[in-house]
């Protein structure tokens, strides 16, 4: 780097070369007093170790330079390889990063490669070595700011969020909108004749006459059961989430709408079959779910 008349670092030149140049051009120079003390590790190496190495290899300085050039070349190629891997296997979705674990484990050093990709998020090399060997979904690793989850052949890197506490709220008959911590549920009643059903998973259209108010809108729980649209038998919500490939970090945000003891809808996923609109439906309850998550 050159700044006006200052050039540094001068790794290309040895001490003897610099001293010879100064003498040839009558340049006065001063040796910093700290350079002579061996209380600093760099000076101990310079005064005690380097002379011994030079006895073994008189061309030590040239060997160092040559080795550094080769190492720099190898590192440049490594960075190119990392960038190529990122482009092939790393996907970004907002603040979420998804890494293909199967392709990662086909690489020679998967733990090191994973570390190179996520080290800026505070993960240690040891954590990445352990994570790369994960074979069962649900394994989670934490840094100070992020969590890394292994889920069905992929790593999901997400920012740490505050713990999502279960919630439950009542939706009274006639209510048009209910909000809770980034979630909004809007309700509207429509006449069935001439109504066109939406395919939007965040919009539920159910037979209004099959609904008993008040509704309950709450976090899903282990043990919850419902009959998904198109099925004739009950299914655990936990199994439905697995079958729907809902990422583990997202499961804590899943909610359900219930009528009495029955689940009517998993917002964003599926309504329950007993509440579907049929040719006998007279009124339709339209529920729309939006979320910041």
RADA-V586520 format. One record per backbone hydrogen bond with DSSP energy under -1.0 kcal/mol. NH is the residue of the N-H (numbers start at 1). CO is the residue of the C=O. E is the energy in kcal/mol with one decimal. If there is no record, write none. Layout:
nh: {NH | NH}
co: {CO | CO}
e: {E | E}
This chain:
nh: {3 | 6 | 8 | 13 | 18 | 19 | 20 | 21 | 22 | 23 | 24 | 25 | 26 | 27 | 35 | 36 | 44 | 45 | 46 | 47 | 48 | 50 | 53 | 54 | 55 | 56 | 57 | 60 | 63 | 64 | 65 | 66 | 67 | 68 | 69 | 70 | 71 | 72 | 73 | 74 | 75 | 76 | 77 | 78 | 79 | 80 | 81 | 82 | 83 | 84 | 85 | 86 | 87 | 88 | 89 | 90 | 91 | 93 | 96 | 97 | 98 | 99 | 100 | 101 | 102 | 104 | 105 | 106 | 107 | 113 | 114 | 115 | 116 | 117 | 118 | 119 | 121 | 122 | 128 | 129 | 130 | 131 | 132 | 134 | 138 | 139 | 141 | 143 | 147 | 148 | 149 | 150 | 151 | 155 | 156 | 157 | 158 | 160 | 169 | 171 | 175 | 178 | 180 | 183 | 184 | 185 | 186 | 187 | 188 | 190 | 192 | 195 | 203 | 204 | 206 | 207 | 208 | 210 | 211 | 215 | 216 | 217 | 218 | 219 | 220 | 224 | 226 | 229 | 231 | 235 | 237 | 240 | 241 | 242 | 243 | 244 | 245 | 246 | 250 | 253 | 254 | 256 | 257 | 258 | 259 | 262 | 264 | 265 | 266 | 268 | 269 | 270 | 272 | 273 | 275 | 276 | 281 | 284 | 285 | 286 | 287 | 288 | 289 | 290 | 292}
co: {6 | 3 | 1 | 10 | 14 | 15 | 16 | 17 | 18 | 19 | 20 | 21 | 23 | 22 | 32 | 33 | 40 | 41 | 42 | 43 | 44 | 45 | 49 | 50 | 51 | 52 | 53 | 57 | 59 | 60 | 61 | 62 | 63 | 64 | 65 | 66 | 67 | 68 | 69 | 70 | 71 | 72 | 73 | 74 | 75 | 76 | 77 | 78 | 79 | 80 | 81 | 82 | 83 | 84 | 85 | 86 | 98 | 96 | 93 | 157 | 91 | 155 | 89 | 153 | 153 | 100 | 101 | 103 | 104 | 109 | 110 | 111 | 112 | 113 | 114 | 115 | 118 | 119 | 124 | 125 | 126 | 127 | 128 | 131 | 150 | 136 | 148 | 146 | 158 | 141 | 156 | 139 | 154 | 99 | 149 | 97 | 147 | 145 | 217 | 215 | 172 | 185 | 183 | 180 | 290 | 178 | 288 | 176 | 286 | 284 | 282 | 192 | 200 | 287 | 285 | 275 | 283 | 207 | 208 | 171 | 258 | 169 | 256 | 167 | 254 | 221 | 235 | 271 | 228 | 226 | 224 | 236 | 237 | 238 | 239 | 240 | 242 | 241 | 247 | 250 | 251 | 218 | 265 | 216 | 262 | 259 | 257 | 257 | 270 | 201 | 266 | 266 | 264 | 227 | 272 | 273 | 278 | 190 | 206 | 188 | 204 | 186 | 202 | 184 | 182}
e: {-3.1 | -2.4 | -2.3 | -1.6 | -2.0 | -2.7 | -2.2 | -2.1 | -2.4 | -2.2 | -2.4 | -1.6 | -1.0 | -3.1 | -1.9 | -1.4 | -2.1 | -2.3 | -2.0 | -3.1 | -2.4 | -2.9 | -2.2 | -2.5 | -1.4 | -1.5 | -3.0 | -1.5 | -2.4 | -2.8 | -2.3 | -2.6 | -2.7 | -2.8 | -2.1 | -2.0 | -2.9 | -2.6 | -2.1 | -2.5 | -2.6 | -2.4 | -2.0 | -2.1 | -2.6 | -1.8 | -2.2 | -2.5 | -2.4 | -2.1 | -2.3 | -2.6 | -2.1 | -1.5 | -2.4 | -2.3 | -2.8 | -3.0 | -2.0 | -2.3 | -2.9 | -2.7 | -1.5 | -1.5 | -1.1 | -1.9 | -2.2 | -1.1 | -1.6 | -2.4 | -2.6 | -2.0 | -2.3 | -1.5 | -2.0 | -1.9 | -1.6 | -1.9 | -2.0 | -2.2 | -2.1 | -2.8 | -2.4 | -2.1 | -2.8 | -1.0 | -2.5 | -2.7 | -2.7 | -3.1 | -2.4 | -2.7 | -3.1 | -2.9 | -2.8 | -3.3 | -2.3 | -3.0 | -2.5 | -2.9 | -1.9 | -2.5 | -2.7 | -2.2 | -2.5 | -3.1 | -2.7 | -2.0 | -1.8 | -3.0 | -2.8 | -2.5 | -1.9 | -3.2 | -2.2 | -2.4 | -2.3 | -1.5 | -1.2 | -2.4 | -2.3 | -2.9 | -2.4 | -2.3 | -1.7 | -2.0 | -1.9 | -2.0 | -2.4 | -2.5 | -2.5 | -2.4 | -2.5 | -1.5 | -2.8 | -2.1 | -1.7 | -2.5 | -1.4 | -1.9 | -1.4 | -3.0 | -2.4 | -3.1 | -2.9 | -2.0 | -3.4 | -1.5 | -2.8 | -1.5 | -2.7 | -1.3 | -2.7 | -3.3 | -1.5 | -1.8 | -1.4 | -3.5 | -2.7 | -3.6 | -2.8 | -2.5 | -3.0 | -2.2 | -1.5}
